[in-house]
Amino acid sequence: MKVWFIRHGESQTNRDNMWTGWFDAALTEKGEQDALKARKALSNLSFDKIYSSDLSRAKRTAEIAIPQCVYETSELLREFNVGSLAGKPGSVITPEEKAQALKQGFAKYGGETKEEFRKRICDFLSVLEKSNYQNIAVFTHAGFMRGLLDVVLDTYISRGNIRCDNCAIGVFEYKNSEWVLHSWLNADNSDVVEIDAF
């Protein structure tokens, strides 16, 4: 099984440097252009199943990136729940508080603990593991994708050390009852490539 995890295009809160979490921010015009770049990158692929977070920015990205697609939504694919920070400026907490929250979770703000978030990611992986699909596309969020890396690599990677642009694509394989990172693509404006099936 190969799974293509795709971050949504730029949202209004991304553009305005605000906390988003479960706040249902829409894509910007640039976000729709990001999704068109994802369409080009995914154009050589066909998928047996498509999933999306139930938040608008992920669903809209799926609809643009894979035209006329039919997808199943799941709350399991939502962004890290940042609680009361959602919709507020990024500067509402200090850089030190932000680093601590990203590492330990947002319970202090009424959001998810790191353990709750990790369990949600693992619950979604369990859904995939029980399926018979071979090629799957999943439209989700940066926090989910970075958390997924932590789960698969069984470590915590500082968020400053993982570049996850809008519409970044992380490809993971599930074989021999184990998840493996296959590849990670951040496509710059001048650097959109088509991905071949492997």
Disulfide bonds with the S-S distance in Angstrom:
none
